[in-house]
Amino acid sequence: MILVTGAGGNVGSELTGILTRDGHPVRALVRTPRPLPDGVEGVMGDLNEPNTLKPALDGVRAVFLLGGYDDMPGALAAMRDAGVEQVTLLSSRSVVGGHSDNAVAGTHMAAEASVRASELAWTFLRASGFMSNTLRWIPRLREGDVVREPFAEVPVATIDPYDIAAVAAESLTTPGHEGRAYALTGPEALLPADRLRVLGELLGRDLRLEPLPDEEARVTMSAEMPEKYVDAFFRFFTEGEFDDSEVTSAVQDLTGRAPRPFATWARTHLAAFR
């Protein structure tokens, strides 16, 4: 049995689909009851409260794990005590050369440290920025053809969550990935304007990106997330702490196919933008 945490998220939902399609028994850890794909068993539990995890861990061999929870060591201890053998952790490329006092990088660094200390076999998936972050543009596109975006001059090798899930499935179901950390990216580094151009072509709309000045970006972002995360992204993309533009071959190496381009992701999710 494979337990998928965050099964309703961008990566977790793709992963449950891949695993069930390939005939692997899958269980989703959920905090509240929700519909799940056919073949996926949902069990209640909360990673913030390790004492609630025992039913979800019964018979589980491997776990797809998200970081950032209140008691990662406690959750991992519950997994080890239940007989879990391995963990694949979704992490970030920002941990390489990252600063622990940066809220984003530090969260992922702490999660990796907890997994290493757990005595479980582990694999880290250090992903680039998600193509699915483009979904944040939907409210603006409902109002008009202009998207206002911070860090407009920063290229990112964005990755389709499906490709992260495909690598996760490989690491969870085949040997040889223990103790490995994979830097996962899409096929090319794109500016926000590049993604918007592709999206506009698919929608048949003349879309335009308007760079958001840093001062205004900070105000807008602070309304959406805690200030420590706003500071983290400014440190990444205005102070140069993190370059997320380098393209790697990891998806190709691990799945035997090239990572999906942004146009494929956008075409798959086009209905959300109409």
Wavefront OBJ file of the C-alpha trace (Angstrom):
o trace
v 0.000 0.000 0.000
v 1.203 3.520 -0.869
v -0.058 6.464 1.184
v -0.358 9.786 -0.641
v -0.482 12.935 1.463
v -1.821 16.068 -0.196
v -3.866 13.838 -2.498
v -6.154 16.724 -3.416
v -3.275 18.964 -4.492
v -1.650 19.549 -7.862
v 0.927 16.776 -7.504
v -0.944 14.406 -5.201
v -4.005 14.219 -7.428
v -1.848 13.376 -10.452
v 0.081 10.800 -8.422
v -3.012 8.922 -7.241
v -4.132 8.715 -10.862
v -0.811 7.339 -12.085
v -0.533 4.781 -9.286
v -4.075 3.476 -9.659
v -3.724 3.325 -13.452
v -0.634 1.147 -12.999
v -2.380 -1.165 -10.551
v -0.760 -0.075 -7.276
v -2.904 0.032 -4.130
v -3.286 3.654 -3.053
v -4.583 5.298 0.088
v -5.151 9.046 0.444
v -4.619 10.804 3.746
v -7.470 13.298 4.187
v -8.351 15.668 7.002
v -11.995 15.940 5.961
v -14.160 13.564 3.876
v -13.927 14.250 0.147
v -14.630 12.481 -3.148
v -11.642 10.502 -4.418
v -10.899 8.792 -7.730
v -12.079 5.214 -8.193
v -9.641 2.787 -6.617
v -8.284 5.289 -4.080
v -9.067 4.631 -0.434
v -9.406 7.693 1.780
v -8.513 7.547 5.479
v -8.800 10.397 7.954
v -5.697 11.768 9.626
v -3.688 14.958 10.102
v 0.076 15.273 9.702
v -0.034 18.123 12.213
v -1.252 15.574 14.775
v 0.849 12.402 14.461
v -1.345 10.521 16.929
v -4.157 10.577 14.324
v -2.128 8.775 11.649
v -2.264 5.172 12.862
v -5.369 4.083 10.853
v -4.002 5.650 7.660
v -0.639 3.904 8.070
v -1.977 0.388 8.556
v -0.302 -1.836 5.966
v 1.481 1.053 4.258
v 4.887 0.345 2.726
v 5.717 3.757 1.232
v 4.563 7.356 1.655
v 4.482 10.374 -0.653
v 5.024 13.192 1.803
v 4.603 16.951 1.795
v 6.733 19.014 4.168
v 6.010 22.014 6.345
v 3.881 20.375 9.026
v 4.052 21.242 12.715
v 5.670 18.017 13.896
v 7.515 16.407 11.015
v 9.714 14.274 13.336
v 6.595 13.009 15.120
v 4.805 12.171 11.888
v 7.860 10.349 10.574
v 8.232 8.441 13.835
v 4.612 7.306 13.513
v 5.371 6.093 9.998
v 8.472 4.208 11.112
v 6.649 2.619 14.044
v 3.847 1.505 11.699
v 6.302 -0.335 9.478
v 6.648 2.158 6.632
v 9.856 1.459 4.717
v 10.363 4.495 2.500
v 9.329 8.096 1.987
v 9.380 10.266 -1.118
v 9.382 13.902 -0.025
v 8.251 16.762 -2.253
v 10.871 19.447 -1.728
v 12.216 22.476 -3.606
v 15.277 23.345 -5.654
v 15.712 26.343 -3.342
v 17.297 24.109 -0.681
v 20.536 23.841 -2.689
v 22.654 26.699 -1.420
v 19.598 27.965 0.424
v 19.446 29.956 3.645
v 17.646 28.446 6.610
v 16.324 31.875 7.647
v 14.466 32.168 4.352
v 10.935 30.984 5.169
v 10.450 29.022 1.949
v 13.892 27.454 1.641
v 14.095 26.934 5.399
v 10.806 25.023 5.517
v 12.016 22.594 2.869
v 15.465 22.302 4.442
v 13.907 21.428 7.811
v 11.628 18.830 6.193
v 14.560 17.177 4.440
v 16.530 17.128 7.692
v 13.631 15.452 9.509
v 13.317 12.792 6.817
v 17.056 12.094 6.865
v 16.928 11.670 10.645
v 13.913 9.330 10.511
v 15.889 6.168 9.638
v 13.491 5.568 6.729
v 14.710 5.105 3.181
v 14.130 8.411 1.407
v 14.004 10.171 -1.941
v 13.783 13.949 -2.337
v 12.015 15.536 -5.306
v 13.395 19.070 -5.489
v 10.974 20.674 -7.892
v 11.079 23.930 -9.776
v 8.115 26.315 -9.813
v 4.833 24.674 -10.828
v 3.125 25.421 -14.139
v -0.117 25.198 -12.173
v 0.751 28.490 -10.444
v -0.604 30.009 -13.679
v -4.099 29.232 -12.345
v -3.704 32.294 -10.130
v -4.344 34.404 -13.230
v -7.916 33.194 -13.625
v -9.587 36.087 -11.701
v -7.693 38.676 -13.770
v -8.536 36.950 -17.046
v -12.214 36.943 -16.140
v -12.001 40.733 -15.843
v -9.999 41.421 -18.993
v -6.937 40.692 -21.091
v -4.236 42.158 -18.826
v -2.379 40.143 -16.182
v -0.315 42.030 -13.622
v 2.538 39.908 -12.321
v 5.438 40.413 -9.880
v 8.994 39.438 -10.811
v 8.086 39.731 -14.489
v 11.734 39.617 -15.604
v 12.530 36.378 -13.744
v 12.671 33.224 -15.886
v 11.632 29.969 -14.223
v 12.013 26.417 -15.562
v 8.421 25.655 -14.592
v 7.329 22.028 -14.386
v 4.014 20.313 -14.961
v 2.882 18.698 -11.666
v 2.139 15.596 -13.722
v 5.865 15.184 -14.344
v 6.639 15.499 -10.643
v 3.998 12.848 -9.982
v 5.470 10.569 -12.643
v 8.886 10.728 -10.992
v 7.277 10.228 -7.573
v 5.528 7.094 -8.843
v 8.812 5.789 -10.207
v 10.582 6.387 -6.890
v 7.793 4.751 -4.880
v 7.411 1.621 -6.985
v 10.898 0.753 -8.269
v 14.183 0.198 -6.419
v 17.323 2.271 -6.731
v 16.107 5.702 -5.646
v 16.982 5.472 -1.962
v 19.144 8.333 -0.733
v 18.752 10.280 -3.976
v 17.707 13.898 -4.435
v 16.398 14.828 -7.882
v 16.192 18.380 -9.236
v 13.047 18.394 -11.386
v 12.308 21.043 -14.013
v 10.299 21.588 -17.130
v 11.892 21.653 -20.598
v 12.686 25.387 -20.728
v 12.890 28.529 -18.624
v 9.969 30.867 -19.275
v 9.145 34.420 -18.300
v 5.584 35.110 -17.146
v 5.013 36.861 -20.475
v 6.023 33.667 -22.303
v 3.432 31.642 -20.450
v 0.777 34.288 -21.039
v 1.546 34.368 -24.763
v 1.066 30.593 -25.035
v -2.138 30.775 -23.037
v -3.444 33.603 -25.195
v -2.764 31.677 -28.389
v -4.710 28.689 -27.087
v -7.600 30.869 -25.921
v -7.631 32.972 -29.079
v -7.187 36.135 -27.005
v -4.680 38.994 -27.212
v -3.405 38.813 -23.647
v -0.891 41.264 -22.244
v 1.359 41.103 -19.189
v 1.909 44.211 -17.122
v 4.878 43.999 -14.707
v 3.889 44.757 -11.138
v 6.312 47.201 -9.440
v 8.029 45.776 -6.364
v 6.283 48.136 -3.952
v 2.855 47.241 -5.275
v 3.788 43.564 -5.548
v 4.693 43.464 -1.867
v 1.311 44.921 -0.890
v -0.583 42.526 -3.160
v 1.335 39.461 -2.035
v 1.014 40.408 1.657
v -2.754 40.205 1.280
v -2.393 36.604 0.079
v 0.305 35.103 2.312
v 2.210 35.701 5.584
v 4.867 38.404 5.415
v 7.696 35.916 5.980
v 6.855 34.207 2.683
v 6.610 37.510 0.854
v 10.087 38.339 2.165
v 11.309 34.927 1.036
v 10.152 35.430 -2.556
v 11.668 38.904 -2.708
v 14.937 37.468 -1.448
v 14.741 34.799 -4.153
v 13.833 36.951 -7.105
v 14.976 40.508 -6.399
v 18.014 39.847 -4.221
v 19.148 36.833 -6.250
v 19.172 34.148 -3.555
v 17.675 31.531 -5.888
v 17.988 30.978 -9.630
v 15.114 28.751 -10.759
v 15.941 28.993 -14.460
v 18.397 26.125 -14.955
v 16.906 23.193 -16.873
v 17.784 19.650 -15.791
v 17.412 16.281 -17.510
v 16.010 14.478 -14.458
v 12.456 13.934 -15.756
v 13.800 12.508 -19.017
v 16.340 10.356 -17.168
v 13.809 8.935 -14.726
v 10.705 8.514 -16.872
v 12.231 7.903 -20.297
v 10.389 10.855 -21.872
v 10.882 14.584 -22.061
v 9.083 16.771 -19.518
v 5.845 18.286 -20.759
v 6.070 21.803 -22.206
v 3.914 24.593 -20.853
v 1.643 24.421 -23.896
v 0.675 20.861 -22.977
v -0.152 21.845 -19.399
v -2.134 24.856 -20.601
v -4.067 22.822 -23.179
v -4.951 20.227 -20.532
v -6.293 22.889 -18.166
v -7.676 25.310 -20.743
v -11.288 24.938 -19.582
v -10.359 26.578 -16.269
v -9.390 29.782 -18.110
v -12.485 30.082 -20.300
l 1 2 3 4 5 6 7 8 9 10 11 12 13 14 15 16 17 18 19 20 21 22 23 24 25 26 27 28 29 30 31 32 33 34 35 36 37 38 39 40 41 42 43 44 45 46 47 48 49 50 51 52 53 54 55 56 57 58 59 60 61 62 63 64 65 66 67 68 69 70 71 72 73 74 75 76 77 78 79 80 81 82 83 84 85 86 87 88 89 90 91 92 93 94 95 96 97 98 99 100 101 102 103 104 105 106 107 108 109 110 111 112 113 114 115 116 117 118 119 120 121 122 123 124 125 126 127 128 129 130 131 132 133 134 135 136 137 138 139 140 141 142 143 144 145 146 147 148 149 150 151 152 153 154 155 156 157 158 159 160 161 162 163 164 165 166 167 168 169 170 171 172 173 174 175 176 177 178 179 180 181 182 183 184 185 186 187 188 189 190 191 192 193 194 195 196 197 198 199 200 201 202 203 204 205 206 207 208 209 210 211 212 213 214 215 216 217 218 219 220 221 222 223 224 225 226 227 228 229 230 231 232 233 234 235 236 237 238 239 240 241 242 243 244 245 246 247 248 249 250 251 252 253 254 255 256 257 258 259 260 261 262 263 264 265 266 267 268 269 270 271 272 273 274
